[in-house]
Amino acid sequence: MQQGWTFPWVSALLLGVMGLLVCGSEFQHHRYEDLVRALFAVHNECPYITRIYSIGRSVEGRHLYVLEFSDNPGIHEAMEPEFKYVGNMHGNEVLGRELLIKLSQFLCEEYRAGNQRIMRLIHDTRIHILPSMNPDGYEVAAKQGPESNGYLVGRGNARQLDLNRNFPDLNALVYYYEKTNGRNHHLPLPDNWEQQVEPETLAVIKWMQNYNFILSANLHGGAVVANYPFDKSRDPRIRGRTTYAATADDKLFRKLARTYSYAHSWMHKGWNCGDFFDEGITNGASWYSLSKGMQDFNYLYSNCFEITLELSCDKFPPASALPREWMGNREALVSYLEQVHHGIKGMVYDENNNPLGNAEISVAGVNHDVTTGVDGDYFRLLLPGTYTVTASAPGYVPYSSTVTVGPAEAIQLHFYLKTAPKQNLKAKPHNGKKNHSSPKAPLKLGPR
């Protein structure tokens, strides 16, 4: 890389100068057909750096379309991280949907205009944008319109189920494992989990299984704050008060949330929508406990670190408010995306230089491991500091290395594992029992 992934304030200025008009499009709300046309218009404008694909269908049969940006669309390039944005999980929280359509148009236009920051981002990152996870709920909300849309109208999917309370509950399992020294990552799914989730949830989980996502954000509305895991309290017996539920990567998650908040025009000021959040960020459980949410599932089931972005007091703002919201969020959307290029990354090989998929990467002092992808590459987001990192795989001798992480682009650290002597080859102990369905959590009506 020619320069680090740290950009001075002039980068934000360049975005402002070059991004005032995007693809000549005006700001509007997009019904399903309009959304599809908008995505395909971007693809037609930038066919060599984009791809459109569907991860599945909603209850009513609408495609869940994803727009991908990459210099090699459709291909995972080793050592190039995968990133995703997800919008409109709650059908009546529509700003994220519109921002992601606008971001797609913006990335295409700025790439064509020769914006070096955007060109480098697309060349070095595989970006996946899902503007609407809940197109059925959106259609219900859109029929009501911005003026009369109620707090719950269109929130759920066509079966009126809240998709952010619909993922397998892995928090209960990890909280048990914390007490028994069990697994700290890639937790097993419960039996018959596919029959326990909605089609939209199933599509997203399958999506996560097919792509090695490293960083993500889920765009909501109803507040203005960057929310980070865990969403679920460790002690559900506590009533009437909130409890902070930190992950093993709590400091890192706080930094990711602050990255968005401070790049946002007003989120970091704290006072929004009648609430105050210091620095414009909050731990999810500290705000209120939420079970079966998507951001916790990302962290516990995959290599992906996800935060939830609450972006507007008004869940369905009028079209006239969209230009101001876009200008307030544009730099934050780009700055957060760039965070996928921090920490360490590398390859894990065997002694014959064959890449090892599903090898584990552990960091001393951080009780959360990640794994290599099928191509043997790994990405571990970390704050600046010095770390002891260990790579291990069944049948191989683990190897540790010390590395110092700086504030710029990810440090490359490769591992070469030797085959373990036969007398040392033992079955890896099972680190816990399979999860069983937990009692159904009561419906919460907060923004998330």
Secondary structure, DSSP 4 states (H G I P E B T S, - for coil): --S-S---HHHHHHHHHH-SSSTTPPP----HHHHHHHHHHHHHHSTTTEEEEEEEE-TT--EEEEEEE-SSTT-PPTT--EEEEEE-SSTT--HHHHHHHHHHHHHHHHHHHT-HHHHHHHHH-EEEEES-S-HHHHHHHHHHHHHH--SSTT-S-TT---GGG-S---HHHHHHHHHHT---SSPPPPTTGGGGS-HHHHHHHHHHHHS-EEEEEEEE-SEEEEEES--S-S-TT--SS------TTHHHHHHHHHHHHHHSSSGGG-EETTEE-GGGEEEHHHH---SS-HHHHHHHHSS-EEEEEEEESSSS--GGGHHHHHHHHHHHHHHHHHGGG-SEEEEEEETTS-B-TT-EEEETTEEEEEE--TTSEEEE---SEEEEEEEE-TTB--EEEEEEE-SSSPEE--EEEPBPPGGG--PPPP-SPPP-PPPPPPPP-S--
